[in-house]
Each structure stands twice: as C-alpha cells, then as structure tokens.
Amino acid sequence: MSAPFSLTENASKRIKILLEKRGRPSLGIRIGIKTKGCSGLQYSLEYADAKNPLDEEVKEGDVTLFIDPKAMMFILGTEMDFVEDTMQSGFVFNNPNEKGKCGCGKSFHV
C-alpha cells in the first residue's frame, strides 16, 4: 500500500531546515486544509508539538508528517514538493484530487 501523502527530496530537505531553525523541539509538521481563498480550500502547514489522537502519521525518511483527519479525503495521494526559482519559493502540492485552482494558485477545489 502506498503512503497517503508523500514528499519529494526537496520538500523533505526544506522541512528539516525549518524544524532545525524553529529553536525548539517538534515532532514534525501537521498538514491540514482550511476553507479559504477564492476556490474554497487552502493547504495549511504548522509545527506539530504533539500528535493529535486522530492524526494520520506518515514517515518520509526522517521527517514525520501528521495529517489532520478532516483533510485526509481531500489530499489522499498528494505529493508535496518545494520549489525555488528567481521569482519565488515555496511548497507546492501535486494533488490528484484537485479539480481546479484559483488564478493566483493559493486555493483549490475538489
């Protein structure tokens, strides 16, 4: 069975850097979905200091992801990448469940 959520090598490296720079211990990163933006849904990332009882825990190498159970049906099969170019840098979500995105790319719908 494949993981419900995966990271590229670039995303994994960036998460490790962010966790190291935080200045306090973290279990990993929590990924969720918020109702926001012009298309309706937006990804959310936050430091995870504890595992919530219903979180889905995914280990990608030495990075631990906690997926909010309310987000799971929207992001199942998603790959998270980190891209950096001369104009911008940030996490990008390659989600097979997306049916469309808003013009600015910040929100999506399924």
N, CA, C and O of each residue as an XYZ file, in Angstrom:
440
protein
N       0.837     -1.183      0.000
C       0.000      0.000      0.000
C       0.885      1.250      0.000
O       1.852      1.332      0.757
N       0.551      2.211     -0.844
C       1.349      3.429     -0.906
C       0.927      4.395      0.206
O      -0.166      4.299      0.763
N       1.827      5.316      0.502
C       1.561      6.294      1.561
C       0.430      7.227      1.136
O       0.287      7.524     -0.050
N      -0.373      7.688      2.089
C      -1.475      8.598      1.757
C      -0.981      9.986      1.335
O      -1.737     10.770      0.762
N       0.289     10.283      1.621
C       0.858     11.590      1.335
C       2.359     11.391      1.208
O       2.942     10.638      1.987
N       2.997     12.042      0.251
C       4.435     11.855      0.084
C       5.151     13.182     -0.107
O       4.537     14.198     -0.433
N       6.453     13.153      0.101
C       7.321     14.320     -0.029
C       8.373     14.060     -1.087
O       8.861     12.938     -1.226
N       8.722     15.095     -1.830
C       9.889     14.991     -2.694
C      11.124     15.202     -1.817
O      11.018     15.600     -0.657
N      12.278     14.932     -2.382
C      13.527     15.141     -1.643
C      13.695     16.617     -1.274
O      14.149     16.929     -0.173
N      13.332     17.528     -2.187
C      13.436     18.970     -1.896
C      12.532     19.379     -0.742
O      12.943     20.163      0.113
N      11.308     18.863     -0.704
C      10.381     19.196      0.389
C      10.909     18.662      1.712
O      10.852     19.346      2.733
N      11.416     17.452      1.689
C      11.956     16.848      2.906
C      13.126     17.676      3.449
O      13.202     17.941      4.649
N      14.023     18.076      2.567
C      15.169     18.903      2.987
C      14.701     20.227      3.595
O      15.215     20.660      4.626
N      13.720     20.865      2.946
C      13.238     22.159      3.429
C      12.558     22.032      4.792
O      12.748     22.881      5.662
N      11.769     20.976      4.978
C      11.113     20.751      6.270
C      12.158     20.559      7.367
O      12.012     21.099      8.463
N      13.211     19.792      7.078
C      14.279     19.595      8.068
C      14.919     20.923      8.452
O      15.199     21.159      9.628
N      15.152     21.791      7.474
C      15.739     23.105      7.742
C      14.802     23.927      8.631
O      15.243     24.542      9.602
N      13.520     23.935      8.297
C      12.547     24.697      9.089
C      12.458     24.182     10.525
O      12.375     24.969     11.467
N      12.477     22.864     10.687
C      12.413     22.289     12.033
C      13.654     22.638     12.843
O      13.558     22.917     14.038
N      14.828     22.625     12.194
C      16.066     22.978     12.889
C      16.090     24.452     13.283
O      16.569     24.797     14.364
N      15.580     25.316     12.418
C      15.590     26.763     12.675
C      14.536     27.186     13.693
O      14.597     28.301     14.211
N      13.584     26.327     13.983
C      12.488     26.710     14.875
C      12.993     27.082     16.265
O      12.435     27.977     16.900
N      14.012     26.430     16.737
C      14.568     26.772     18.037
C      13.976     25.995     19.202
O      14.347     26.235     20.351
N      13.079     25.083     18.933
C      12.539     24.200     19.971
C      12.130     22.885     19.320
O      11.833     22.844     18.127
N      12.116     21.823     20.097
C      11.812     20.506     19.519
C      10.387     20.424     18.954
O       9.447     20.988     19.514
N      10.256     19.720     17.851
C       8.962     19.454     17.227
C       8.929     17.986     16.823
O       9.957     17.402     16.480
N       7.753     17.404     16.867
C       7.605     16.027     16.388
C       7.634     15.968     14.866
O       8.047     14.966     14.283
N       7.197     17.036     14.235
C       7.141     17.073     12.777
C       6.289     18.237     12.306
O       6.209     19.275     12.962
N       5.660     18.047     11.167
C       4.811     19.067     10.540
C       3.389     18.516     10.421
O       3.196     17.360     10.046
N       2.391     19.352     10.743
C       0.989     18.965     10.573
C       0.457     19.612      9.298
O       0.631     20.810      9.072
N      -0.188     18.803      8.479
C      -0.766     19.267      7.230
C      -2.276     19.206      7.349
O      -2.841     18.201      7.780
N      -2.911     20.282      6.967
C      -4.365     20.342      7.035
C      -4.932     21.109      5.863
O      -4.210     21.519      4.954
N      -6.227     21.293      5.900
C      -6.967     22.038      4.882
C      -7.836     23.055      5.610
O      -8.460     22.742      6.623
N      -7.868     24.258      5.090
C      -8.742     25.296      5.639
C      -9.698     25.749      4.540
O      -9.343     25.768      3.361
N     -10.908     26.111      4.941
C     -11.858     26.691      3.998
C     -11.467     28.143      3.836
O     -11.669     28.961      4.734
N     -10.896     28.457      2.661
C     -10.312     29.779      2.469
C     -10.023     29.983      0.987
O      -9.939     29.015      0.232
N      -9.875     31.196      0.580
C      -9.474     31.511     -0.784
C     -10.637     31.513     -1.758
O     -11.758     31.143     -1.412
N     -10.353     31.932     -2.974
C     -11.436     32.077     -3.953
C     -11.924     30.745     -4.509
O     -13.031     30.688     -5.044
N     -11.150     29.680     -4.405
C     -11.618     28.372     -4.878
C     -12.173     27.501     -3.750
O     -12.734     26.439     -4.019
N     -12.029     27.924     -2.510
C     -12.682     27.224     -1.409
C     -11.797     26.528     -0.403
O     -12.127     26.524      0.783
N     -10.677     25.934     -0.821
C      -9.816     25.188      0.106
C      -8.375     25.650     -0.030
O      -7.919     26.015     -1.114
N      -7.672     25.628      1.091
C      -6.273     26.019      1.091
C      -5.494     25.099      2.025
O      -5.977     24.745      3.101
N      -4.288     24.713      1.610
C      -3.438     23.869      2.446
C      -2.937     24.683      3.637
O      -2.705     25.887      3.528
N      -2.775     24.010      4.772
C      -2.179     24.659      5.937
C      -1.059     23.774      6.464
O      -1.161     22.548      6.464
N      -0.006     24.412      6.905
C       1.154     23.738      7.499
C       1.442     24.388      8.831
O       1.389     25.611      8.963
N       1.749     23.562      9.821
C       2.130     24.093     11.127
C       3.063     23.101     11.799
O       3.088     21.920     11.454
N       3.822     23.592     12.753
C       4.676     22.701     13.530
C       3.798     21.821     14.402
O       2.794     22.275     14.951
N       4.184     20.570     14.523
C       3.441     19.639     15.375
C       4.273     19.347     16.614
O       5.332     18.724     16.535
N       3.783     19.804     17.755
C       4.461     19.548     19.026
C       3.945     18.287     19.693
O       4.595     17.734     20.580
N       2.766     17.831     19.262
C       2.175     16.600     19.792
C       1.312     15.996     18.700
O       0.825     16.700     17.814
N       1.129     14.697     18.772
C       0.241     14.022     17.828
C      -1.180     14.113     18.369
O      -1.451     13.730     19.507
N      -2.085     14.626     17.534
C      -3.494     14.625     17.909
C      -4.021     13.196     17.779
O      -3.549     12.447     16.924
N      -4.978     12.808     18.600
C      -5.438     11.409     18.626
C      -5.860     10.834     17.273
O      -5.660      9.644     17.034
N      -6.433     11.637     16.391
C      -6.929     11.111     15.118
C      -6.031     11.426     13.925
O      -6.371     11.084     12.793
N      -4.887     12.074     14.162
C      -3.956     12.379     13.072
C      -3.482     11.103     12.391
O      -3.276     10.079     13.042
N      -3.313     11.175     11.089
C      -2.656     10.114     10.323
C      -1.168     10.445     10.352
O      -0.770     11.536      9.945
N      -0.358      9.531     10.820
C       1.088      9.763     10.907
C       1.774      9.123      9.712
O       1.599      7.933      9.450
N       2.557      9.920      8.988
C       3.274      9.441      7.810
C       4.743      9.751      8.006
O       5.111     10.895      8.271
N       5.584      8.735      7.876
C       7.041      8.907      7.970
C       7.599      8.919      6.554
O       7.369      7.996      5.773
N       8.323      9.962      6.241
C       9.003     10.080      4.954
C      10.483     10.261      5.265
O      10.929     11.373      5.548
N      11.239      9.177      5.212
C      12.634      9.242      5.609
C      12.705      9.579      7.083
O      12.140      8.867      7.913
N      13.401     10.670      7.418
C      13.488     11.073      8.826
C      12.599     12.281      9.131
O      12.827     12.999     10.105
N      11.577     12.498      8.284
C      10.592     13.559      8.507
C       9.257     12.908      8.859
O       8.836     11.949      8.213
N       8.596     13.438      9.887
C       7.288     12.929     10.288
C       6.219     13.965      9.944
O       6.328     15.139     10.298
N       5.194     13.501      9.249
C       4.053     14.334      8.888
C       2.844     13.847      9.658
O       2.637     12.644      9.818
N       2.056     14.780     10.128
C       0.785     14.459     10.772
C      -0.305     15.078      9.904
O      -0.298     16.285      9.664
N      -1.229     14.267      9.441
C      -2.285     14.759      8.569
C      -3.577     14.842      9.357
O      -4.058     13.855      9.915
N      -4.123     16.042      9.386
C      -5.397     16.286     10.062
C      -6.458     15.374      9.435
O      -6.581     15.329      8.211
N      -7.223     14.650     10.252
C      -8.201     13.702      9.698
C      -9.258     14.368      8.813
O      -9.789     13.726      7.907
N      -9.571     15.640      9.057
C     -10.553     16.340      8.219
C      -9.998     16.638      6.832
O     -10.762     16.889      5.900
N      -8.679     16.611      6.687
C      -8.049     16.905      5.399
C      -7.812     15.659      4.555
O      -7.644     15.754      3.339
N      -7.799     14.494      5.192
C      -7.365     13.279      4.507
C      -8.111     13.029      3.196
O      -7.478     12.707      2.190
N      -9.431     13.166      3.181
C     -10.163     12.837      1.961
C      -9.864     13.820      0.829
O     -10.096     13.496     -0.335
N      -9.356     15.012      1.143
C      -9.034     15.993      0.126
C      -7.613     15.847     -0.414
O      -7.327     16.280     -1.530
N      -6.720     15.240      0.373
C      -5.308     15.221     -0.024
C      -4.733     13.815     -0.205
O      -3.524     13.667     -0.386
N      -5.560     12.805     -0.159
C      -5.089     11.434     -0.339
C      -4.337     11.305     -1.664
O      -4.871     11.654     -2.717
N      -3.116     10.810     -1.615
C      -2.304     10.623     -2.816
C      -1.487     11.831     -3.223
O      -0.828     11.805     -4.262
N      -1.517     12.892     -2.428
C      -0.807     14.128     -2.770
C       0.689     14.003     -2.542
O       1.138     13.349     -1.601
N       1.453     14.641     -3.419
C       2.897     14.753     -3.262
C       3.218     16.224     -3.001
O       2.777     17.109     -3.734
N       3.988     16.464     -1.954
C       4.395     17.827     -1.593
C       5.827     18.054     -2.053
O       6.714     17.247     -1.775
N       6.042     19.152     -2.755
C       7.359     19.497     -3.268
C       7.740     20.875     -2.740
O       6.884     21.620     -2.262
N       9.014     21.211     -2.825
C       9.476     22.563     -2.517
C      10.207     23.064     -3.747
O      11.157     22.437     -4.215
N       9.757     24.206     -4.273
C      10.378     24.772     -5.470
C      10.965     26.129     -5.135
O      10.444     26.871     -4.303
N      12.058     26.428     -5.803
C      12.742     27.695     -5.582
C      13.279     28.168     -6.921
O      14.034     27.456     -7.583
N      12.887     29.375     -7.317
C      13.435     29.965     -8.534
C      13.728     31.439     -8.274
O      13.662     31.888     -7.130
N      14.044     32.181     -9.304
C      14.446     33.577     -9.115
C      13.305     34.470     -8.638
O      13.560     35.528     -8.063
N      12.050     34.071     -8.864
C      10.914     34.908     -8.521
C      10.216     34.516     -7.219
O       9.612     35.363     -6.561
N      10.294     33.245     -6.846
C       9.553     32.800     -5.658
C      10.084     31.466     -5.142
O      10.824     30.762     -5.828
N       9.693     31.146     -3.938
C       9.998     29.827     -3.392
C       8.847     29.425     -2.484
O       8.182     30.275     -1.893
N       8.622     28.127     -2.380
C       7.558     27.655     -1.506
C       7.188     26.220     -1.764
O       7.676     25.588     -2.700
N       6.313     25.715     -0.915
C       5.816     24.357     -1.064
C       4.738     24.323     -2.139
O       3.905     25.223     -2.242
N       4.777     23.266     -2.930
C       3.804     23.042     -3.999
C       3.184     21.679     -3.758
O       3.885     20.716     -3.448
N       1.871     21.598     -3.900
C       1.147     20.354     -3.674
C       0.648     19.812     -5.007
O      -0.122     20.473     -5.705
N       1.090     18.605     -5.356
C       0.637     17.924     -6.565
C      -0.449     16.951     -6.133
O      -0.175     15.813     -5.750
N      -1.697     17.430     -6.205
C      -2.833     16.707     -5.652
C      -3.698     16.134     -6.776
O      -4.288     16.893     -7.545
N      -3.779     14.808     -6.883
C      -4.587     14.197     -7.948
C      -6.089     14.417     -7.771
O      -6.860     14.160     -8.696
N      -6.513     14.883     -6.606
C      -7.934     15.099     -6.330
C      -8.425     16.481     -6.749
O      -9.633     16.711     -6.819
N      -7.502     17.405     -7.029
C      -7.898     18.766     -7.388
C      -8.644     18.781     -8.715
O      -8.246     18.127     -9.679
N      -9.719     19.532     -8.740
C     -10.487     19.723     -9.972
C     -10.197     21.091    -10.577
O     -10.497     21.330    -11.747
N      -9.614     21.991     -9.782
C      -9.269     23.310    -10.280
C      -8.629     24.153     -9.198
O      -8.731     23.861     -8.007
N      -7.954     25.226     -9.653
C      -7.310     26.176     -8.740
C      -7.752     27.578     -9.100
O      -8.219     27.839    -10.208
N      -7.596     28.472     -8.143
C      -7.881     29.876     -8.428
C      -6.736     30.444     -9.275
O      -5.707     29.791     -9.449
N      -6.912     31.623     -9.784
C      -5.914     32.243    -10.649
C      -4.569     32.477     -9.993
O      -3.539     32.380    -10.660
N      -4.550     32.782     -8.709
C      -3.275     33.038     -8.026
C      -2.617     31.745     -7.543
O      -1.458     31.762     -7.129
N      -3.343     30.625     -7.593
C      -2.768     29.341     -7.196
C      -2.743     29.079     -5.707
O      -2.153     28.087     -5.278
N      -3.354     29.923     -4.903
C      -3.330     29.755     -3.441
C      -4.422     28.828     -2.924
O      -4.282     28.263     -1.839
N      -5.502     28.659     -3.673
C      -6.582     27.801     -3.205
C      -7.021     26.862     -4.326
O      -6.692     27.065     -5.495
N      -7.773     25.829     -3.942
C      -8.186     24.806     -4.914
C      -9.568     24.285     -4.532
O     -10.099     24.599     -3.466
N     -10.135     23.480     -5.431
C     -11.384     22.783     -5.110
C     -11.303     21.356     -5.631
O     -10.571     21.059     -6.574
N     -12.071     20.484     -4.995
C     -12.110     19.069     -5.375
C     -13.493     18.702     -5.836
O     -13.737     17.552     -6.201
